[in-house]
Amino acid sequence: MSALRRALLVARRDLAAERRQPDGLVAALTFTVTLIFVESLAVGPGEARRPVIAAALFWIALLFAAILGATRSFERELEDDAIDAIVALEGGRDALFAGKALALAGSLAVVALVGGLLSLVLLDLDVALPLHLALALALGVAALPPVVVLDTLLALRLRARALLVPILALPVLVPQLIAATQGTAAALAGDAGASLGWSGLLVAFTLVYGVLGLTIVPVAAE
């Protein structure tokens, strides 16, 4: 079985579990919607309508939703010791990382779509470049899972993992957060060149941390 097929099997299994027990996705959606609403009230309607502020509010909420979703996904694996069975298979460690990252990206895409539409309606935002905005959102969503899944794996066997995962992930995700925020803000404001430039940086982050995860996970999963 190819490495890609193993990763897809893990991702399909994770998404099927999410459909059967959608509490993680519902919690991530609820958290994102609530956080965007509260943040917009905190900064004020005028400031929240500025492209860079609106983009920052959205990506901060989505970042925490990614951490929440990854933590819940691995909690399910630990409940029935399924993770040990996956790790014991040939290529299981790499498949676990890649499959979890793909599944988290799929869940985040749903959260991003709902949260993005809410932000546009709630803040009454004008979108100057819809296609550039969609590209920045898609690449931003893809850039988060490799780091979040890797940090969740590193803290998986620790009792305080719910506390440690944000501590580990947030500093590392600052560059992705800045690039996604600036790329989204540029698309909202109509700056095509800047939006594409920041989107290209998100691609680089995704590739770098994807390779890093595949390198570290075989050891971290022990």
C-alpha positions in Angstrom: 0.0 0.0 0.0 1.4 3.4 -1.0 2.1 6.1 1.6 -0.6 8.3 0.1 -3.2 5.6 0.3 -2.3 4.9 4.0 -2.7 8.6 4.8 -6.0 8.8 2.9 -7.3 5.8 4.9 -6.4 7.5 8.2 -8.0 10.8 7.0 -11.2 8.9 5.9 -11.4 7.1 9.2 -11.0 10.3 11.1 -13.7 12.1 9.1 -16.0 9.2 9.4 -15.6 9.3 13.2 -16.3 13.1 13.1 -19.6 12.4 11.3 -20.6 9.8 13.9 -19.6 12.0 16.8 -19.7 15.6 15.5 -19.1 17.2 18.9 -15.6 18.3 17.9 -16.7 20.0 14.8 -19.7 21.6 16.5 -17.5 22.8 19.3 -15.0 24.3 16.9 -17.8 26.0 14.9 -19.4 27.4 18.1 -16.1 28.5 19.4 -15.1 30.3 16.2 -18.4 32.1 15.8 -18.5 33.2 19.4 -14.8 34.4 19.4 -15.3 36.4 16.1 -18.4 38.0 17.6 -16.8 38.8 20.9 -13.6 40.1 19.3 -15.5 42.4 17.0 -17.4 43.9 20.0 -14.1 44.3 21.8 -12.4 46.3 19.1 -15.5 48.2 18.1 -17.5 48.2 14.9 -15.4 50.8 13.1 -12.0 49.1 13.8 -13.4 45.7 13.1 -14.4 46.7 9.5 -10.8 47.5 8.7 -9.5 44.7 6.4 -6.4 43.9 8.5 -8.4 43.9 11.8 -11.2 41.8 10.3 -8.7 39.3 8.9 -6.8 39.1 12.2 -10.0 38.4 14.2 -10.9 35.6 11.8 -7.6 33.9 11.8 -7.1 34.1 15.5 -10.5 32.3 16.0 -9.6 29.7 13.3 -6.3 29.0 14.9 -7.8 28.2 18.3 -10.5 26.1 16.4 -7.7 24.1 14.8 -6.1 23.4 18.2 -9.4 22.4 19.6 -10.2 20.1 16.7 -6.8 18.4 16.7 -7.0 17.8 20.5 -10.4 16.2 20.2 -9.4 14.0 17.3 -6.5 12.5 19.2 -8.6 12.1 22.4 -10.8 9.8 20.4 -7.8 7.7 19.4 -6.6 7.4 23.0 -10.0 6.4 24.3 -9.9 3.0 22.6 -6.1 2.7 22.1 -6.6 2.9 18.3 -3.5 5.0 17.9 -1.3 2.1 19.0 -2.7 -0.1 16.3 -2.0 2.6 13.6 1.5 3.2 14.8 2.3 -0.5 14.8 1.5 -0.8 11.1 4.3 -0.4 8.4 4.4 3.3 7.6 1.8 3.9 10.3 3.5 6.9 12.0 3.8 8.9 8.7 0.3 7.9 7.8 -1.0 9.0 11.2 0.6 12.5 10.8 -0.5 13.0 7.2 -3.9 11.5 7.6 -4.7 13.6 10.7 -3.4 16.8 9.0 -5.7 16.1 5.9 -8.7 15.4 8.1 -8.1 18.5 10.2 -7.8 20.6 7.0 -11.1 19.2 5.8 -12.8 20.1 9.1 -11.2 23.5 9.2 -12.4 24.2 5.7 -16.0 23.9 7.0 -15.3 26.1 10.0 -13.5 28.6 7.8 -16.4 28.8 5.4 -19.0 29.3 8.1 -16.8 31.7 10.0 -15.8 33.6 6.9 -19.4 34.1 5.8 -20.3 35.2 9.3 -17.5 37.8 9.3 -18.6 39.2 6.0 -22.2 39.6 7.2 -21.5 40.6 10.7 -18.8 43.2 9.9 -20.4 44.2 6.6 -17.1 43.7 4.7 -16.5 44.6 1.1 -14.5 42.0 -0.9 -12.5 43.6 -3.7 -10.9 40.4 -4.9 -13.1 37.3 -4.3 -10.8 34.8 -6.0 -7.7 36.0 -4.2 -9.6 35.9 -1.0 -10.6 32.3 -1.6 -7.0 31.4 -2.4 -5.7 33.0 0.7 -8.3 31.2 2.8 -7.6 27.8 1.3 -3.8 28.1 1.7 -4.2 29.5 5.2 -6.3 26.6 6.2 -3.8 24.2 4.7 -0.9 25.8 6.6 -2.3 25.3 10.1 -2.8 21.5 10.4 0.8 20.3 10.0 2.0 22.4 12.9 -1.0 21.7 15.1 -1.0 18.0 14.5 2.8 17.8 15.1 2.6 19.6 18.4 -0.4 17.5 19.5 1.6 14.4 18.8 4.6 15.7 20.8 2.3 16.3 23.8 0.1 13.2 23.3 1.4 11.1 26.2 1.5 13.9 28.7 -1.4 14.5 31.2 -1.3 18.2 30.6 -1.5 18.0 26.8 -4.6 20.2 26.7 -2.5 23.0 28.2 0.8 22.2 26.4 -0.6 22.0 22.8 -1.5 25.8 22.7 1.8 26.7 24.4 3.8 24.7 21.8 1.7 25.6 18.7 1.0 29.3 19.1 4.6 30.6 18.9 5.4 28.4 15.9 2.2 29.5 14.1 2.9 33.2 14.4 4.4 33.4 10.8 1.5 31.5 9.4 -0.9 33.7 11.3 0.7 36.9 9.9 0.9 35.6 6.4 -2.8 34.5 6.4 -3.9 37.7 7.9 -2.0 39.9 5.5 -3.0 37.8 2.5 -6.7 38.0 3.5 -6.5 41.7 4.2 -4.8 42.4 0.9 -7.6 40.5 -0.9 -10.3 42.4 0.9 -8.6 45.8 0.1 -7.9 45.0 -3.5 -4.1 44.5 -3.5 -3.7 41.5 -5.8 0.1 41.5 -5.7 0.4 41.5 -2.0 -2.3 38.9 -1.6 -0.5 36.5 -4.0 2.8 37.1 -2.3 1.5 36.3 1.1 -0.3 33.2 -0.3 3.0 32.0 -1.8 4.5 32.3 1.6 1.7 30.1 3.0 2.5 27.4 0.5 6.2 27.5 1.6 5.1 27.2 5.3 2.9 24.2 4.5 5.6 22.4 2.6 8.3 23.0 5.2 6.2 22.0 8.2 4.8 19.0 6.3 8.3 17.7 5.6 9.3 18.5 9.2 6.3 16.6 10.6 7.1 13.5 8.5 10.7 13.6 9.8 9.9 14.1 13.5 6.7 12.0 13.9 8.3 8.5 13.6 10.3 9.4 16.8 7.5 11.5 18.5 4.9 8.7 18.1 6.9 6.3 20.3 
